[in-house]
Amino acid sequence: MRLFQTLQPRASTQIPEPPVAKFLFADTRMAWLWLIVRLYVGYEWITAGIEKLTGRSIAFDSFGEVSKGGAWVFRGHDGTAIQGFVAGALAQASGAHPAVQGWYAAFLQHVVLPNAGVFAYMVTFGEVLIGLGLIFGALTGIAAFFGVFMNLNFLLAGTVSINPVIGALALLLVLGWRVAGYYGLDRYLLPLLGTPWTGSLARKQTHDGGTTANHALR
């Protein structure tokens, strides 16, 4: 116990954010960069989600083409695509250096596979909502976070594809959540909703020298 008391700081010290990080992730002058990143990542998610939803591609290079596996939902056998995905992942869970770890293979086999239909809807509408959130800049940080979460699950299931790229970009969007949606709906949503630790910033007022000012996210 004395050891922990010795190690515990006697006073709270806040280490300031580096100027470069503050400029990249909290300065509205960099919002144009995050707009480009946001639109690209959102495009990848919305095209993947719409293809699973309708069975047709809306990507620029394959617009209108019928996807090989067809739609994932509203077909009467909605779990078929997920079952095939899980089967492919489980096939990579054996050998000396498996691409899919045993604990994740167990999760796929005992949780995802018996509920394949439910997960088909979760993945499909999750991708669509993430894409819409990023494209329109609505709750960008939250949308990007769930994008990273889905990328991680795809990677754990042995699917590399474009997941490392858009996963890394989405992680940067999470870090830049304050300005990533500045050219989008977040410009109005974030001051209105605020954060769990500040409350609504649009309504919160401070008095400084007899003046009242609305807080803005910085």
GROMACS elastic network, one bead per residue, 0.5 to 0.9 nm:
[ bonds ]
;  ai    aj funct       b0    kb
    1     4     6  0.53076   500
    1     5     6  0.63703   500
    1     6     6  0.87205   500
    2     6     6  0.61093   500
    2     7     6  0.86303   500
    3     6     6  0.50843   500
    3     7     6  0.62715   500
    3     8     6  0.86187   500
    4     7     6  0.50354   500
    4     8     6  0.59691   500
    5     8     6  0.51815   500
    5     9     6  0.82120   500
    5    10     6  0.88696   500
    6     9     6  0.77156   500
    6    10     6  0.87352   500
    7    10     6  0.88836   500
    8    11     6  0.87359   500
    9    12     6  0.67188   500
    9    13     6  0.82773   500
   15    18     6  0.88918   500
   16    19     6  0.87177   500
   17    20     6  0.83979   500
   17    21     6  0.67232   500
   17    22     6  0.62802   500
   18    21     6  0.53511   500
   18    22     6  0.61683   500
   18    23     6  0.86226   500
   19    23     6  0.60194   500
   19    24     6  0.85830   500
   20    23     6  0.50926   500
   20    24     6  0.61730   500
   20    25     6  0.85093   500
   21    24     6  0.51210   500
   21    25     6  0.58003   500
   21    26     6  0.76272   500
   22    25     6  0.54155   500
   22    26     6  0.50671   500
   22    27     6  0.65090   500
   23    26     6  0.57579   500
   23    28     6  0.83341   500
   23    29     6  0.80091   500
   23    30     6  0.72490   500
   24    27     6  0.62797   500
   24    28     6  0.87628   500
   24    29     6  0.86135   500
   24    30     6  0.61145   500
   24    31     6  0.86672   500
   24   176     6  0.73301   500
   25    28     6  0.85100   500
   25    30     6  0.76537   500
   25    31     6  0.86881   500
   25    34     6  0.89660   500
   25   172     6  0.83872   500
   25   173     6  0.84225   500
   25   175     6  0.62933   500
   25   177     6  0.73952   500
   25   178     6  0.71063   500
   25   179     6  0.67337   500
   25   180     6  0.78565   500
   26    29     6  0.88148   500
   26    30     6  0.80474   500
   26    31     6  0.87731   500
   26   175     6  0.88986   500
   26   176     6  0.63549   500
   26   177     6  0.80902   500
   26   178     6  0.58912   500
   26   179     6  0.58321   500
   26   180     6  0.86561   500
   26   217     6  0.86173   500
   26   218     6  0.60317   500
   27    30     6  0.58257   500
   27    31     6  0.72669   500
   27   178     6  0.83772   500
   27   179     6  0.66559   500
   27   218     6  0.73213   500
   28    32     6  0.81501   500
   28   178     6  0.85806   500
   28   179     6  0.56714   500
   28   180     6  0.84641   500
   28   182     6  0.70290   500
   28   218     6  0.86051   500
   29    32     6  0.71628   500
   29    33     6  0.87790   500
   29   179     6  0.88025   500
   30    33     6  0.55159   500
   30    34     6  0.68437   500
   30    35     6  0.88741   500
   30   179     6  0.76419   500
   30   180     6  0.84099   500
   31    34     6  0.51746   500
   31    35     6  0.60899   500
   31    36     6  0.88347   500
   31   176     6  0.89859   500
   31   179     6  0.56045   500
   31   180     6  0.57715   500
   31   181     6  0.74170   500
   31   182     6  0.60664   500
   31   183     6  0.67985   500
   32    36     6  0.65548   500
   32    37     6  0.88888   500
   32   180     6  0.83534   500
   32   182     6  0.85502   500
   32   183     6  0.74580   500
   33    36     6  0.53450   500
   33    37     6  0.64691   500
   33    38     6  0.85557   500
   33   180     6  0.82795   500
   34    38     6  0.57120   500
   34    39     6  0.83730   500
   34   172     6  0.87867   500
   34   173     6  0.70119   500
   34   176     6  0.77736   500
   34   179     6  0.76273   500
   34   181     6  0.75969   500
   34   182     6  0.87581   500
   34   183     6  0.89000   500
   35    39     6  0.60702   500
   35    40     6  0.85781   500
   35   134     6  0.89394   500
   35   135     6  0.85077   500
   35   137     6  0.82432   500
   35   180     6  0.64365   500
   35   181     6  0.70674   500
   35   182     6  0.81175   500
   35   183     6  0.66806   500
   35   184     6  0.83789   500
   36    39     6  0.53139   500
   36    40     6  0.62831   500
   36    41     6  0.87250   500
   37    40     6  0.52630   500
   37    41     6  0.61872   500
   37    42     6  0.83638   500
   37   169     6  0.69157   500
   37   170     6  0.82340   500
   37   173     6  0.78468   500
   37   180     6  0.87493   500
   38    41     6  0.53562   500
   38    42     6  0.58302   500
   38    43     6  0.83510   500
   38   134     6  0.54946   500
   38   135     6  0.63253   500
   38   136     6  0.88766   500
   38   137     6  0.76549   500
   38   140     6  0.82503   500
   38   144     6  0.87133   500
   38   169     6  0.83516   500
   38   170     6  0.78742   500
   38   173     6  0.72850   500
   38   180     6  0.73340   500
   38   181     6  0.81157   500
   39    42     6  0.50008   500
   39    43     6  0.58745   500
   39    44     6  0.86268   500
   39   131     6  0.86025   500
   39   134     6  0.65187   500
   39   135     6  0.50997   500
   39   136     6  0.83430   500
   39   137     6  0.87721   500
   40    43     6  0.50908   500
   40    44     6  0.64257   500
   40    45     6  0.88259   500
   40   134     6  0.88609   500
   40   135     6  0.82379   500
   40   166     6  0.84971   500
   41    44     6  0.52054   500
   41    45     6  0.63861   500
   41    46     6  0.87184   500
   41   131     6  0.74464   500
   41   134     6  0.73057   500
   41   135     6  0.82176   500
   41   144     6  0.87683   500
   41   147     6  0.89954   500
   41   166     6  0.58467   500
   41   167     6  0.86537   500
   41   169     6  0.72930   500
   41   170     6  0.70245   500
   42    45     6  0.51270   500
   42    46     6  0.60058   500
   42    47     6  0.84574   500
   42   128     6  0.89803   500
   42   130     6  0.69054   500
   42   132     6  0.67102   500
   42   133     6  0.75247   500
   42   135     6  0.51486   500
   42   136     6  0.87527   500
   42   144     6  0.89268   500
   43    46     6  0.52542   500
   43    47     6  0.60224   500
   43    48     6  0.84578   500
   43    59     6  0.83363   500
   43   131     6  0.63026   500
   43   132     6  0.86209   500
   43   134     6  0.83907   500
   43   135     6  0.71169   500
   44    47     6  0.54915   500
   44    48     6  0.62516   500
   44    49     6  0.86731   500
   44    59     6  0.83755   500
   44   131     6  0.73493   500
   44   166     6  0.80051   500
   45    48     6  0.52037   500
   45    49     6  0.60724   500
   45    50     6  0.85795   500
   45   127     6  0.53897   500
   45   128     6  0.65274   500
   45   129     6  0.85351   500
   45   130     6  0.65566   500
   45   132     6  0.83836   500
   45   134     6  0.88856   500
   45   147     6  0.81540   500
   46    49     6  0.50351   500
   46    50     6  0.59549   500
   46    51     6  0.83897   500
   46    58     6  0.87830   500
   46   127     6  0.62421   500
   46   129     6  0.77276   500
   46   130     6  0.73449   500
   46   132     6  0.66907   500
   46   135     6  0.86795   500
   47    50     6  0.52637   500
   47    51     6  0.60815   500
   47    52     6  0.86606   500
   47    57     6  0.67717   500
   47    58     6  0.57843   500
   47    59     6  0.57864   500
   47   127     6  0.85950   500
   47   128     6  0.79698   500
   47   131     6  0.80303   500
   48    51     6  0.52958   500
   48    52     6  0.64306   500
   48    53     6  0.87241   500
   48    57     6  0.79208   500
   48    58     6  0.86191   500
   48    59     6  0.84860   500
   48   124     6  0.81662   500
   48   127     6  0.68555   500
   48   128     6  0.77651   500
   48   131     6  0.89199   500
   49    52     6  0.51827   500
   49    53     6  0.61040   500
   49    54     6  0.86720   500
   49   123     6  0.78714   500
   49   124     6  0.51640   500
   49   125     6  0.66605   500
   49   126     6  0.76203   500
   49   129     6  0.84066   500
   49   130     6  0.89870   500
   49   131     6  0.79215   500
   50    54     6  0.58865   500
   50    55     6  0.75464   500
   50    56     6  0.73870   500
   50    57     6  0.71222   500
   50    58     6  0.72433   500
   50    71     6  0.88641   500
   50   124     6  0.76673   500
   50   125     6  0.86528   500
   50   127     6  0.82196   500
   50   128     6  0.65391   500
   51    54     6  0.54053   500
   51    58     6  0.70445   500
   51    59     6  0.88695   500
   51    66     6  0.84010   500
   51    67     6  0.69062   500
   51    70     6  0.79766   500
   51    71     6  0.67815   500
   51    72     6  0.85165   500
   51   124     6  0.86878   500
   52    55     6  0.55058   500
   52    56     6  0.77077   500
   52    57     6  0.86555   500
   52    67     6  0.82618   500
   52    69     6  0.85989   500
   52    70     6  0.71055   500
   52    72     6  0.50353   500
   52    73     6  0.72326   500
   52   120     6  0.87931   500
   52   123     6  0.87544   500
   52   124     6  0.58664   500
   52   125     6  0.88625   500
   53    56     6  0.81447   500
   53    70     6  0.87343   500
   53    71     6  0.53848   500
   53    72     6  0.61135   500
   53    73     6  0.60846   500
   53    74     6  0.80872   500
   53   121     6  0.87333   500
   53   124     6  0.62267   500
   53   125     6  0.77838   500
   53   128     6  0.86093   500
   54    57     6  0.80988   500
   54    66     6  0.89502   500
   54    67     6  0.89959   500
   54    70     6  0.75795   500
   54    71     6  0.51979   500
   54    72     6  0.79416   500
   54    73     6  0.81169   500
   54    74     6  0.89583   500
   55    65     6  0.85544   500
   55    66     6  0.58798   500
   55    67     6  0.53792   500
   55    68     6  0.81531   500
   55    69     6  0.75045   500
   55    72     6  0.73789   500
   56    63     6  0.77653   500
   56    64     6  0.56342   500
   56    65     6  0.55084   500
   56    67     6  0.54746   500
   56    70     6  0.74108   500
   56    71     6  0.76403   500
   57    60     6  0.86249   500
   57    62     6  0.61674   500
   57    63     6  0.52597   500
   57    64     6  0.52456   500
   57    65     6  0.53794   500
   57    66     6  0.64039   500
   57    67     6  0.65445   500
   58    61     6  0.84391   500
   58    62     6  0.67941   500
   58    64     6  0.60015   500
   58    65     6  0.79364   500
   59    62     6  0.53980   500
   59    63     6  0.51386   500
   59    64     6  0.81825   500
   60    63     6  0.55161   500
   62    65     6  0.57185   500
   62    66     6  0.89937   500
   63    66     6  0.89329   500
   66    69     6  0.85765   500
   66    70     6  0.69050   500
   67    70     6  0.51611   500
   67    71     6  0.76451   500
   69    72     6  0.77854   500
   69    80     6  0.89712   500
   69    81     6  0.67615   500
   70    81     6  0.84078   500
   71    74     6  0.76472   500
   71    75     6  0.72005   500
   71    78     6  0.82465   500
   71    81     6  0.83888   500
   72    75     6  0.72855   500
   72    77     6  0.84210   500
   72    78     6  0.55704   500
   72    79     6  0.71963   500
   72    80     6  0.75357   500
   72    81     6  0.60304   500
   72    82     6  0.79256   500
   72   117     6  0.87656   500
   72   120     6  0.61031   500
   72   121     6  0.75513   500
   72   124     6  0.72482   500
   73    76     6  0.77205   500
   73    77     6  0.77721   500
   73    79     6  0.78605   500
   73   117     6  0.79719   500
   73   120     6  0.65398   500
   73   121     6  0.62344   500
   73   124     6  0.76970   500
   74    77     6  0.78376   500
   74    78     6  0.64239   500
   74   121     6  0.89334   500
   75    78     6  0.57139   500
   76    79     6  0.88415   500
   77    80     6  0.60240   500
   77    81     6  0.88912   500
   77   117     6  0.76445   500
   78    81     6  0.71930   500
   78    82     6  0.81527   500
   78   116     6  0.76061   500
   78   117     6  0.50934   500
   78   118     6  0.82804   500
   78   120     6  0.65025   500
   78   121     6  0.80239   500
   79    82     6  0.52877   500
   79    83     6  0.60422   500
   79    84     6  0.86939   500
   79   113     6  0.84207   500
   79   115     6  0.77804   500
   79   118     6  0.75417   500
   79   119     6  0.76646   500
   79   120     6  0.59538   500
   79   121     6  0.88371   500
   80    83     6  0.51025   500
   80    84     6  0.63331   500
   80    85     6  0.86759   500
   80   116     6  0.74813   500
   80   117     6  0.78121   500
   80   120     6  0.86135   500
   81    84     6  0.51623   500
   81    85     6  0.62016   500
   81    86     6  0.86804   500
   81   116     6  0.83793   500
   81   120     6  0.75425   500
   82    86     6  0.60632   500
   82    87     6  0.84575   500
   82   112     6  0.82213   500
   82   113     6  0.75359   500
   82   116     6  0.56839   500
   82   117     6  0.76125   500
   82   119     6  0.73497   500
   82   120     6  0.60992   500
   83    86     6  0.51277   500
   83    87     6  0.60770   500
   83    88     6  0.86226   500
   83   112     6  0.85085   500
   83   113     6  0.61795   500
   83   116     6  0.63295   500
   83   117     6  0.89678   500
   84    87     6  0.50369   500
   84    88     6  0.62510   500
   84    89     6  0.86748   500
   85    88     6  0.52365   500
   85    89     6  0.63429   500
   85    90     6  0.87688   500
   85   157     6  0.85782   500
   86    90     6  0.60668   500
   86    91     6  0.85397   500
   86   105     6  0.84812   500
   86   108     6  0.63435   500
   86   109     6  0.74021   500
   86   112     6  0.78725   500
   86   113     6  0.69167   500
   86   157     6  0.77880   500
   87    90     6  0.51543   500
   87    91     6  0.62324   500
   87    92     6  0.89343   500
   87   109     6  0.87193   500
   87   113     6  0.89339   500
   88    91     6  0.52185   500
   88    92     6  0.68380   500
   88   157     6  0.84971   500
   88   158     6  0.84766   500
   89    92     6  0.53256   500
   89    93     6  0.67603   500
   89    99     6  0.83506   500
   89   100     6  0.66289   500
   89   105     6  0.73178   500
   89   108     6  0.82838   500
   89   156     6  0.87391   500
   89   157     6  0.52351   500
   89   158     6  0.59862   500
   89   159     6  0.79638   500
   90    93     6  0.50810   500
   90    94     6  0.77291   500
   90   100     6  0.72627   500
   90   105     6  0.59172   500
   90   106     6  0.87807   500
   90   108     6  0.78772   500
   90   109     6  0.78043   500
   90   157     6  0.80836   500
   91    94     6  0.66995   500
   91   100     6  0.85729   500
   92    95     6  0.78685   500
   92    98     6  0.57251   500
   92    99     6  0.54454   500
   92   100     6  0.56206   500
   92   101     6  0.86669   500
   92   105     6  0.89406   500
   92   157     6  0.83631   500
   92   158     6  0.70329   500
   93    97     6  0.85143   500
   93    99     6  0.61205   500
   93   101     6  0.60568   500
   93   102     6  0.63234   500
   93   104     6  0.88530   500
   93   105     6  0.64707   500
   93   157     6  0.89069   500
   93   158     6  0.87702   500
   94    97     6  0.75404   500
   94    98     6  0.52731   500
   94    99     6  0.81338   500
   94   100     6  0.79198   500
   94   101     6  0.86556   500
   94   102     6  0.82885   500
   95    98     6  0.54553   500
   95    99     6  0.89387   500
   97   100     6  0.88293   500
   98   101     6  0.64550   500
   98   102     6  0.83911   500
   99   156     6  0.78614   500
   99   157     6  0.77714   500
   99   158     6  0.55263   500
  100   103     6  0.85562   500
  100   104     6  0.68094   500
  100   105     6  0.64466   500
  100   155     6  0.85642   500
  100   156     6  0.59643   500
  100   157     6  0.56613   500
  100   158     6  0.55763   500
  101   104     6  0.54697   500
  101   105     6  0.61643   500
  101   106     6  0.87267   500
  101   156     6  0.73281   500
  101   157     6  0.82942   500
  102   106     6  0.61597   500
  102   107     6  0.86661   500
  103   106     6  0.51308   500
  103   107     6  0.64021   500
  103   108     6  0.88355   500
  104   108     6  0.62375   500
  104   109     6  0.85696   500
  104   153     6  0.89921   500
  104   156     6  0.69858   500
  104   157     6  0.74117   500
  105   108     6  0.50613   500
  105   109     6  0.60932   500
  105   110     6  0.85409   500
  105   156     6  0.88552   500
  105   157     6  0.76606   500
  106   109     6  0.50714   500
  106   110     6  0.58894   500
  106   111     6  0.78809   500
  107   110     6  0.54414   500
  107   111     6  0.53285   500
  107   112     6  0.66675   500
  107   113     6  0.86840   500
  108   111     6  0.56322   500
  108   113     6  0.59775   500
  108   114     6  0.88874   500
  108   157     6  0.84051   500
  109   112     6  0.61707   500
  109   113     6  0.52784   500
  109   114     6  0.75390   500
  110   113     6  0.62355   500
  110   114     6  0.65200   500
  110   115     6  0.88775   500
  111   114     6  0.59688   500
  111   115     6  0.65527   500
  111   116     6  0.85848   500
  112   115     6  0.52358   500
  112   116     6  0.56032   500
  112   117     6  0.89559   500
  112   118     6  0.85380   500
  112   119     6  0.67318   500
  113   117     6  0.86933   500
  113   119     6  0.87140   500
  114   117     6  0.84167   500
  115   118     6  0.54872   500
  115   119     6  0.63838   500
  115   120     6  0.87176   500
  116   119     6  0.51713   500
  116   120     6  0.60727   500
  116   121     6  0.88904   500
  117   120     6  0.50982   500
  117   121     6  0.66984   500
  117   122     6  0.88071   500
  118   121     6  0.54469   500
  118   122     6  0.62970   500
  118   123     6  0.87636   500
  119   123     6  0.59402   500
  119   124     6  0.83284   500
  120   123     6  0.53800   500
  120   124     6  0.60877   500
  120   125     6  0.85776   500
  121   124     6  0.51274   500
  121   125     6  0.59338   500
  121   126     6  0.78931   500
  122   125     6  0.56171   500
  122   126     6  0.55696   500
  122   127     6  0.83686   500
  123   127     6  0.60522   500
  123   128     6  0.86415   500
  123   150     6  0.82392   500
  124   127     6  0.54142   500
  124   128     6  0.64580   500
  124   129     6  0.88032   500
  125   129     6  0.59972   500
  125   130     6  0.84110   500
  126   129     6  0.52423   500
  126   130     6  0.60749   500
  126   131     6  0.85180   500
  126   146     6  0.82448   500
  126   147     6  0.85262   500
  126   150     6  0.86581   500
  127   130     6  0.51673   500
  127   131     6  0.60986   500
  127   132     6  0.86265   500
  127   147     6  0.76954   500
  127   150     6  0.84774   500
  128   131     6  0.51475   500
  128   132     6  0.61809   500
  128   133     6  0.85750   500
  129   132     6  0.50915   500
  129   133     6  0.59903   500
  129   134     6  0.85500   500
  129   143     6  0.76668   500
  130   133     6  0.51390   500
  130   134     6  0.62050   500
  130   135     6  0.85647   500
  130   140     6  0.87130   500
  130   142     6  0.86601   500
  130   144     6  0.70089   500
  130   146     6  0.71817   500
  130   147     6  0.63627   500
  131   134     6  0.53094   500
  131   135     6  0.60454   500
  131   136     6  0.85188   500
  131   143     6  0.78620   500
  131   147     6  0.86804   500
  132   135     6  0.51872   500
  132   136     6  0.59861   500
  132   137     6  0.80129   500
  132   138     6  0.79195   500
  132   143     6  0.86401   500
  133   136     6  0.55198   500
  133   137     6  0.55959   500
  133   139     6  0.64295   500
  133   140     6  0.60341   500
  133   142     6  0.85085   500
  133   143     6  0.57307   500
  133   144     6  0.83191   500
  134   138     6  0.65584   500
  134   139     6  0.79152   500
  134   140     6  0.55466   500
  134   141     6  0.86422   500
  134   143     6  0.64095   500
  134   144     6  0.71195   500
  134   181     6  0.79103   500
  134   184     6  0.89962   500
  135   138     6  0.79491   500
  135   140     6  0.87540   500
  135   184     6  0.81845   500
  136   140     6  0.84343   500
  136   181     6  0.79151   500
  136   183     6  0.86022   500
  136   184     6  0.55501   500
  136   185     6  0.62754   500
  136   186     6  0.85457   500
  137   140     6  0.52861   500
  137   143     6  0.89810   500
  137   180     6  0.74059   500
  137   182     6  0.73990   500
  137   183     6  0.70573   500
  137   185     6  0.52240   500
  137   186     6  0.57285   500
  137   187     6  0.83783   500
  138   141     6  0.85611   500
  138   142     6  0.87639   500
  138   143     6  0.79505   500
  138   181     6  0.67350   500
  138   184     6  0.67667   500
  138   185     6  0.50084   500
  138   186     6  0.52068   500
  138   187     6  0.87479   500
  138   189     6  0.73519   500
  138   190     6  0.89432   500
  139   142     6  0.55338   500
  139   143     6  0.62692   500
  139   144     6  0.86492   500
  139   177     6  0.81666   500
  139   181     6  0.74637   500
  139   185     6  0.78665   500
  139   186     6  0.60633   500
  139   189     6  0.75355   500
  139   190     6  0.76810   500
  140   143     6  0.51177   500
  140   144     6  0.59693   500
  140   145     6  0.84453   500
  140   173     6  0.74098   500
  140   174     6  0.75443   500
  140   177     6  0.61764   500
  140   178     6  0.87205   500
  140   180     6  0.66814   500
  140   181     6  0.57788   500
  140   185     6  0.89595   500
  140   186     6  0.71870   500
  141   144     6  0.51532   500
  141   145     6  0.60627   500
  141   146     6  0.87717   500
  141   170     6  0.86362   500
  141   171     6  0.89647   500
  141   173     6  0.63490   500
  141   175     6  0.76625   500
  141   176     6  0.75352   500
  141   178     6  0.78952   500
  141   180     6  0.77325   500
  141   181     6  0.82918   500
  142   145     6  0.50385   500
  142   146     6  0.63953   500
  142   147     6  0.85505   500
  142   174     6  0.73863   500
  142   177     6  0.82711   500
  143   146     6  0.53915   500
  143   147     6  0.61907   500
  143   148     6  0.88024   500
  143   170     6  0.87328   500
  143   174     6  0.85020   500
  144   148     6  0.62180   500
  144   149     6  0.86005   500
  144   167     6  0.86451   500
  144   169     6  0.87693   500
  144   170     6  0.50411   500
  144   171     6  0.68235   500
  144   172     6  0.86549   500
  144   173     6  0.62160   500
  144   174     6  0.57910   500
  144   177     6  0.86937   500
  145   148     6  0.51633   500
  145   149     6  0.62841   500
  145   150     6  0.87807   500
  145   170     6  0.70510   500
  145   171     6  0.69760   500
  145   173     6  0.83144   500
  145   174     6  0.60676   500
  146   150     6  0.61876   500
  146   151     6  0.85045   500
  147   150     6  0.51988   500
  147   151     6  0.61264   500
  147   152     6  0.85572   500
  147   166     6  0.84058   500
  147   167     6  0.70052   500
  147   170     6  0.66399   500
  147   171     6  0.85727   500
  148   152     6  0.60678   500
  148   153     6  0.86575   500
  148   163     6  0.88089   500
  148   166     6  0.80373   500
  148   167     6  0.50665   500
  148   168     6  0.77262   500
  148   169     6  0.88394   500
  148   170     6  0.60427   500
  148   171     6  0.63732   500
  148   174     6  0.89587   500
  149   152     6  0.51491   500
  149   153     6  0.64095   500
  149   154     6  0.88277   500
  149   167     6  0.84002   500
  150   153     6  0.50684   500
  150   154     6  0.62514   500
  150   155     6  0.86031   500
  150   163     6  0.89277   500
  150   167     6  0.85911   500
  151   154     6  0.51340   500
  151   155     6  0.61648   500
  151   156     6  0.85749   500
  151   163     6  0.53995   500
  151   164     6  0.73272   500
  151   166     6  0.78328   500
  151   167     6  0.56714   500
  152   155     6  0.50753   500
  152   156     6  0.60812   500
  152   157     6  0.85462   500
  152   163     6  0.78730   500
  152   164     6  0.84727   500
  152   167     6  0.75613   500
  153   157     6  0.61489   500
  153   158     6  0.87863   500
  153   159     6  0.88075   500
  154   157     6  0.50213   500
  154   158     6  0.65677   500
  154   159     6  0.53599   500
  154   160     6  0.72746   500
  154   163     6  0.72962   500
  155   158     6  0.51279   500
  155   159     6  0.50614   500
  155   160     6  0.55981   500
  155   161     6  0.87796   500
  155   163     6  0.69178   500
  155   164     6  0.78331   500
  156   159     6  0.73452   500
  156   160     6  0.88972   500
  157   160     6  0.87235   500
  159   162     6  0.88638   500
  159   163     6  0.77304   500
  160   163     6  0.56960   500
  160   164     6  0.68128   500
  161   164     6  0.75764   500
  161   165     6  0.87430   500
  162   165     6  0.55183   500
  162   166     6  0.64293   500
  162   167     6  0.83094   500
  163   166     6  0.54895   500
  163   167     6  0.55765   500
  163   168     6  0.83192   500
  164   167     6  0.50391   500
  164   168     6  0.60181   500
  164   169     6  0.85945   500
  165   168     6  0.53676   500
  165   169     6  0.63382   500
  165   170     6  0.86034   500
  166   170     6  0.58598   500
  166   171     6  0.84114   500
  167   170     6  0.50840   500
  167   171     6  0.61601   500
  167   172     6  0.87628   500
  168   171     6  0.50719   500
  168   172     6  0.64863   500
  168   173     6  0.88079   500
  169   172     6  0.51271   500
  169   173     6  0.63820   500
  169   174     6  0.88109   500
  170   174     6  0.62967   500
  170   175     6  0.87636   500
  171   174     6  0.50320   500
  171   175     6  0.64953   500
  171   176     6  0.87290   500
  172   175     6  0.50474   500
  172   176     6  0.61976   500
  172   177     6  0.85449   500
  173   177     6  0.58267   500
  173   179     6  0.89491   500
  173   180     6  0.61878   500
  174   177     6  0.51196   500
  174   178     6  0.87436   500
  174   180     6  0.82685   500
  175   178     6  0.80936   500
  175   180     6  0.87881   500
  176   179     6  0.58435   500
  176   180     6  0.54345   500
  176   181     6  0.87906   500
  177   180     6  0.50792   500
  177   181     6  0.69397   500
  178   181     6  0.72395   500
  178   182     6  0.76181   500
  178   186     6  0.85071   500
  178   190     6  0.81596   500
  178   217     6  0.65344   500
  178   218     6  0.68865   500
  179   183     6  0.81949   500
  179   186     6  0.82874   500
  179   187     6  0.81752   500
  179   217     6  0.84518   500
  179   218     6  0.82784   500
  180   183     6  0.76140   500
  180   184     6  0.85419   500
  180   186     6  0.82745   500
  181   184     6  0.50569   500
  181   185     6  0.66334   500
  181   187     6  0.64316   500
  182   185     6  0.73169   500
  182   186     6  0.57714   500
  182   188     6  0.84281   500
  183   186     6  0.75884   500
  183   187     6  0.66260   500
  184   187     6  0.59881   500
  184   188     6  0.81553   500
  185   188     6  0.56700   500
  185   189     6  0.60225   500
  185   190     6  0.84156   500
  186   190     6  0.52643   500
  186   191     6  0.80689   500
  187   190     6  0.62502   500
  187   191     6  0.72663   500
  188   191     6  0.59162   500
  188   192     6  0.63558   500
  188   193     6  0.87534   500
  189   192     6  0.50549   500
  189   193     6  0.58504   500
  189   194     6  0.78930   500
  190   193     6  0.51994   500
  190   194     6  0.52070   500
  190   195     6  0.76655   500
  190   200     6  0.83226   500
  190   201     6  0.77324   500
  190   202     6  0.85937   500
  190   216     6  0.85766   500
  190   217     6  0.74173   500
  191   194     6  0.52425   500
  191   195     6  0.87608   500
  191   200     6  0.66335   500
  191   202     6  0.50330   500
  191   203     6  0.85530   500
  191   214     6  0.89789   500
  191   215     6  0.77224   500
  191   216     6  0.61630   500
  191   217     6  0.67679   500
  192   200     6  0.56040   500
  192   201     6  0.60028   500
  192   203     6  0.75657   500
  193   196     6  0.88272   500
  193   199     6  0.69916   500
  193   201     6  0.67911   500
  193   202     6  0.75736   500
  194   197     6  0.82275   500
  194   198     6  0.62296   500
  194   199     6  0.51199   500
  194   202     6  0.74329   500
  194   216     6  0.89469   500
  194   217     6  0.80737   500
  195   198     6  0.52386   500
  195   199     6  0.53842   500
  195   200     6  0.68954   500
  195   201     6  0.79291   500
  196   199     6  0.56484   500
  196   200     6  0.85753   500
  198   201     6  0.69615   500
  198   204     6  0.84172   500
  199   202     6  0.89403   500
  199   203     6  0.85206   500
  199   204     6  0.74574   500
  200   203     6  0.56378   500
  200   204     6  0.60808   500
  201   205     6  0.78155   500
  201   214     6  0.69165   500
  201   215     6  0.55885   500
  201   216     6  0.66288   500
  201   217     6  0.78796   500
  202   205     6  0.79585   500
  202   214     6  0.61913   500
  202   215     6  0.68689   500
  202   216     6  0.78030   500
  203   214     6  0.71944   500
  203   215     6  0.85516   500
  204   213     6  0.87004   500
  204   214     6  0.64829   500
  204   215     6  0.69066   500
  205   212     6  0.62243   500
  205   213     6  0.58542   500
  205   214     6  0.53148   500
  205   215     6  0.68639   500
  206   211     6  0.79851   500
  206   212     6  0.56275   500
  206   213     6  0.60131   500
  206   214     6  0.71457   500
  206   215     6  0.78612   500
  207   210     6  0.57846   500
  207   211     6  0.54691   500
  207   213     6  0.71505   500
  208   211     6  0.53580   500
  208   212     6  0.66461   500
  208   213     6  0.81833   500
  209   212     6  0.85286   500
  215   218     6  0.88004   500
